[in-house]
Amino acid sequence: MSMDNDLFADAARQVLAGQCTPAAVRAIEAGGRTAPAAAALWAQLEATGLADALLPEELGGANLTLAQAFGVLEQCGAHALPLPLAETMVARALLAAAGLARQAGSMALAYGRFLADGGLRCAMVRSGAVADAVLVQAGDGWHLLAVAGAKLEPQALAVDAALEWTPAQVQAAPRMAAPAQLDTVHAAVAAAQMAGALAAVFQRTLQYANERQQFGRPIGKFQAIQHQLAVMSEHVFAARMAAQIGCSGAAPIPDRLRVAAAKARCSEAALAVSESAHAIHGAIGFTEEYDLQLFTRRLHAWRQTAGSESYWHGVAGASLLAHDGLTLDIVRRMTDAAPVR
């Protein structure tokens, strides 16, 4: 990663460390898109220019690729950001590539189905309760639909929602032909955020193990805990490498096979790391007042976002079965990513 890209990641880290505190996350989860904390945090993010980082320079962006923006996406997960900054970055880039005007506000990504009357429903929209609009893939097109005025039903994670639009709202919304499956770029973005959240969970667990005293010494000195921490670290760093591979390439939509490997590996790590983190923390880790759950709840949600590991294993398996050459060629295609400049 180049110095310029580090600057973007550092900018995201500084803003989120100061503004996206656990208290702010809880306030946004409780109040949704109308919460003062949500408006204040989004204003700060817009002021940094991060939401436009993937746009061409002539449109006010920094012309970054998804790979160059990986550090920003990772920081979103590392701070349990409850607003869809990563998804907005991608959505604005996709809209710009389709020749549509830049859209203000935050945007989520989702998949929907048309209803018999011509309306459209999304059974699950990650960050749908806090986004201003949703870029929805339905049928053979992408539709940009405003959240205001949509029928909203809450989901398990406070910032998520099921959304439904009327036929008139669908007809009035901007539409473009879908050049690819939206789940490809959505999974890549989710994997990058998972990499950041996994690292945050590991660091918090390591710190707790070194501070928590039992039988006169830190529990991190016990071999059983050390083993769990070692396994956690393996998952965390393997997932981060996979997520970087998933975001590699210069195209707005990354290679689907690389994304399959990235999302499958990160989803596997999410379950293992969350289990070990809560086991090491004991009962305190499950309490609402303790910050660990802000990250592990999101890891479980992101694990299912744009397809779980079983779905992406199927994508990778189908590519393998369709390939006539050596299996090693498939592995090379997934892992021989060009370095980020």
C-alpha positions in Angstrom: 0.0 0.0 0.0 1.4 3.4 -1.0 1.9 6.4 1.3 -1.1 8.2 -0.3 -3.4 5.2 0.5 -2.0 5.2 4.1 -3.1 8.8 4.4 -6.7 7.9 3.6 -6.6 5.0 6.1 -5.1 7.3 8.7 -7.7 10.0 8.0 -10.5 7.3 8.5 -8.8 6.1 11.7 -8.5 9.6 13.2 -12.1 10.5 12.5 -13.6 7.2 13.6 -11.4 7.1 16.8 -12.6 10.5 17.8 -16.2 10.4 16.6 -17.3 6.7 16.4 -17.0 5.9 20.0 -18.9 3.0 21.7 -21.3 5.6 23.1 -21.9 7.0 19.6 -22.5 3.5 18.2 -25.0 2.8 20.9 -26.8 6.1 20.3 -27.1 5.5 16.6 -28.3 1.9 17.1 -31.0 3.3 19.5 -32.1 6.2 17.4 -31.6 5.2 13.8 -31.0 7.6 10.9 -32.8 10.4 12.8 -30.4 10.2 15.8 -28.4 13.4 16.3 -25.3 11.2 16.6 -25.9 9.7 13.2 -26.2 13.1 11.5 -23.1 14.4 13.3 -21.0 11.4 12.5 -22.0 11.3 8.8 -21.3 15.0 8.5 -17.8 14.4 9.8 -17.3 11.5 7.3 -18.5 13.6 4.4 -16.2 16.4 5.4 -13.2 14.2 5.1 -14.1 13.3 1.5 -13.8 9.6 2.2 -17.3 8.9 0.8 -16.1 10.1 -2.6 -12.7 8.5 -2.5 -13.5 6.0 -5.3 -14.9 8.7 -7.7 -12.8 10.1 -10.5 -11.0 13.3 -9.8 -13.1 15.3 -12.2 -16.1 14.3 -10.1 -14.5 15.5 -6.9 -13.1 12.1 -5.8 -9.6 10.7 -5.3 -9.8 8.1 -8.1 -8.9 5.3 -5.7 -9.4 1.6 -6.6 -11.1 -0.7 -4.2 -7.7 -2.1 -3.3 -6.3 1.3 -2.6 -9.3 2.1 -0.4 -8.9 -1.2 1.6 -7.5 0.6 4.6 -10.5 2.8 4.9 -12.9 -0.1 4.6 -10.9 -1.9 7.2 -11.2 1.0 9.6 -14.9 1.0 9.3 -15.0 -2.5 10.7 -12.3 -1.8 13.3 -14.5 0.9 14.9 -17.8 -0.9 14.5 -19.1 2.0 12.3 -22.9 1.8 12.4 -23.2 3.9 9.2 -22.7 2.5 5.6 -19.6 4.5 4.6 -18.0 1.6 2.8 -21.2 0.8 0.9 -21.7 4.5 0.0 -18.2 4.7 -1.4 -18.9 1.7 -3.7 -22.4 2.8 -4.6 -21.2 6.3 -5.6 -18.5 4.8 -7.8 -21.0 2.4 -9.5 -23.4 5.2 -10.2 -20.7 7.3 -11.6 -19.5 4.5 -13.9 -23.1 4.2 -15.1 -23.2 7.9 -15.9 -25.6 8.9 -13.2 -25.2 12.0 -11.1 -23.6 11.9 -7.7 -26.1 11.2 -5.0 -26.0 13.0 -1.6 -26.3 11.1 1.7 -25.4 7.5 2.7 -26.3 4.5 0.7 -26.7 0.8 1.5 -26.5 -2.2 -0.9 -29.2 -4.8 -1.1 -31.0 -7.4 -3.2 -34.8 -7.3 -3.8 -37.6 -8.9 -5.5 -40.5 -7.4 -7.4 -44.0 -7.8 -6.0 -47.0 -8.7 -8.0 -48.2 -5.1 -8.1 -44.9 -3.8 -9.3 -43.6 -2.8 -5.9 -40.2 -3.9 -4.6 -39.2 -5.6 -1.4 -35.8 -6.2 0.3 -36.1 -8.7 3.1 -32.8 -7.6 4.5 -30.9 -4.4 4.0 -27.7 -4.1 6.1 -27.7 -0.5 7.5 -31.1 0.0 6.0 -32.4 1.7 9.2 -29.6 4.4 9.1 -29.1 4.9 5.3 -30.6 7.6 3.2 -31.0 5.4 0.1 -30.5 1.9 -1.1 -28.9 0.6 -4.3 -31.0 -2.5 -5.0 -30.4 -5.2 -7.5 -33.7 -6.6 -8.7 -34.2 -8.5 -11.9 -31.7 -7.4 -14.4 -31.3 -3.9 -13.1 -30.0 -1.7 -10.2 -32.5 0.7 -8.6 -31.6 3.6 -6.4 -34.4 4.0 -3.9 -34.8 6.5 -1.0 -35.4 5.1 2.4 -37.7 8.0 3.4 -41.2 6.9 2.5 -40.4 3.2 2.3 -42.2 0.7 4.6 -39.6 -0.3 7.1 -39.5 -3.3 9.4 -36.7 -3.7 12.0 -34.3 -6.7 11.9 -32.1 -8.4 14.5 -29.2 -5.9 14.2 -30.6 -2.5 15.2 -29.2 -0.7 12.1 -30.6 -3.3 9.7 -34.1 -3.3 8.2 -36.5 -4.9 5.7 -37.7 -2.3 3.2 -40.6 -2.2 0.8 -41.4 0.4 -1.9 -44.6 1.1 -3.8 -44.9 0.7 -7.6 -44.9 4.5 -7.9 -41.7 4.8 -5.9 -40.0 2.2 -8.0 -41.0 3.8 -11.3 -39.7 7.2 -10.1 -36.3 5.9 -8.9 -33.1 6.0 -11.1 -32.4 2.7 -12.7 -29.5 1.3 -14.6 -28.7 -2.0 -16.2 -26.7 -4.3 -14.0 -23.2 -5.0 -15.4 -22.5 -7.6 -12.8 -23.9 -9.2 -9.7 -24.1 -6.7 -6.9 -23.2 -9.4 -4.3 -19.7 -9.5 -5.7 -18.7 -6.0 -4.7 -20.9 -6.1 -1.6 -19.1 -9.3 -0.4 -15.7 -7.7 -1.0 -16.7 -4.6 1.0 -18.1 -6.8 3.8 -14.9 -8.9 3.9 -12.7 -5.8 4.3 -14.9 -4.6 7.2 -14.8 -8.0 8.8 -11.0 -7.9 8.6 -11.0 -4.7 10.6 -13.5 -6.0 13.2 -11.6 -9.3 13.6 -8.4 -7.5 14.4 -10.3 -5.3 16.9 -11.8 -8.3 18.6 -8.4 -10.0 18.8 -6.7 -6.9 20.3 -9.4 -6.5 22.9 -9.2 -10.1 23.8 -5.4 -10.1 24.1 -5.5 -7.0 26.3 -8.2 -8.6 28.5 -6.2 -11.8 28.8 -3.1 -9.8 29.9 -5.1 -7.8 32.5 -7.5 -10.3 34.0 -6.0 -12.0 37.1 -6.8 -15.5 38.1 -4.9 -17.6 40.7 -2.5 -14.7 41.1 -1.4 -14.2 37.5 -2.9 -13.0 34.2 -5.1 -15.6 32.5 -3.0 -15.0 29.4 -0.2 -16.9 31.1 -2.2 -20.1 31.1 -1.4 -22.4 28.2 -5.0 -23.1 27.3 -5.7 -19.4 26.9 -2.4 -18.9 24.9 -3.5 -21.7 22.6 -6.9 -20.0 22.0 -5.2 -16.6 21.3 -2.7 -18.3 18.9 -5.6 -19.8 16.9 -7.4 -16.5 16.9 -4.4 -14.7 15.5 -4.1 -17.2 12.7 -7.7 -16.6 11.7 -7.4 -12.8 12.0 -4.3 -12.5 9.8 -5.4 -15.1 7.2 -8.7 -13.3 6.9 -7.0 -10.0 6.4 -4.9 -11.4 3.6 -7.9 -13.0 2.0 -9.9 -9.7 2.2 -7.1 -7.8 0.6 -7.1 -10.3 -2.3 -10.8 -9.9 -2.6 -10.4 -6.1 -3.1 -7.5 -6.4 -5.5 -7.7 -5.2 -9.1 -8.4 -1.9 -10.8 -12.0 -2.5 -11.9 -14.9 -1.0 -9.9 -16.2 -4.6 -9.5 -13.5 -7.0 -8.3 -12.9 -10.5 -9.6 -15.7 -12.8 -8.4 -13.4 -15.8 -7.8 -11.1 -13.7 -5.6 -14.1 -12.3 -3.7 -15.4 -15.9 -3.2 -12.1 -16.8 -1.4 -12.1 -13.6 0.6 -15.7 -13.7 1.8 -15.6 -17.4 2.6 -12.4 -17.1 4.6 -13.6 -14.1 6.5 -16.9 -15.6 7.3 -15.2 -18.7 8.7 -12.9 -16.6 10.8 -15.9 -14.5 12.1 -17.4 -17.6 13.8 -14.2 -19.0 15.2 -12.8 -15.6 16.5 -16.1 -14.6 18.1 -16.4 -17.9 19.9 -12.9 -17.8 21.3 -13.2 -14.1 22.2 -16.4 -14.7 24.3 -14.9 -17.8 25.8 -11.8 -16.0 27.0 -13.9 -13.0 28.3 -16.3 -15.3 30.1 -19.7 -14.0 31.1 -18.8 -10.3 30.9 -18.2 -10.5 27.2 -21.9 -11.3 26.6 -23.3 -8.3 28.5 -24.8 -5.3 26.7 -22.7 -2.9 28.6 -19.4 -4.4 27.5 -18.1 -3.2 24.1 -17.0 -6.6 22.8 -20.5 -7.4 21.6 -20.6 -4.2 19.4 -18.0 -6.0 17.2 -19.0 -9.7 17.5 -22.7 -8.9 16.6 -21.5 -7.2 13.5 -19.2 -10.0 12.6 -22.1 -12.4 12.8 -24.2 -10.1 10.6 -21.5 -9.6 8.1 -20.9 -13.3 7.9 -24.3 -13.6 6.3 -24.1 -10.4 4.2 -24.0 -11.1 0.5 -23.8 -14.8 1.1 -22.2 -16.9 3.9 -19.2 -19.1 3.5 -21.2 -22.0 2.1 -22.5 -19.8 -0.7 -19.1 -18.6 -1.7 -17.6 -22.1 -1.4 -20.2 -23.0 -4.0 -19.1 -20.1 -6.2 -15.4 -21.2 -5.9 -16.4 -24.9 -6.5 -18.3 -24.1 -9.6 -15.3 -22.2 -11.0 -13.1 -25.2 -10.2 -15.5 -27.7 -11.9 -15.7 -25.5 -15.0 -11.9 -25.1 -15.3 -10.2 -27.5 -17.8 -6.6 -26.9 -16.6 -4.7 -27.6 -13.4 -6.3 -26.8 -10.0 -3.1 -24.8 -9.3 -4.1 -22.4 -12.1 -7.3 -21.6 -10.2 -5.3 -21.0 -7.0 -2.9 -18.7 -8.8 -5.7 -16.8 -10.3 -7.1 -16.2 -6.8 -3.9 -15.3 -5.1 -1.6 -13.7 -7.7 -2.9 -10.2 -7.1 -0.9 -7.2 -8.3 0.6 -5.1 -5.5 -1.3 -1.9 -4.6 0.4 1.2 -5.9 
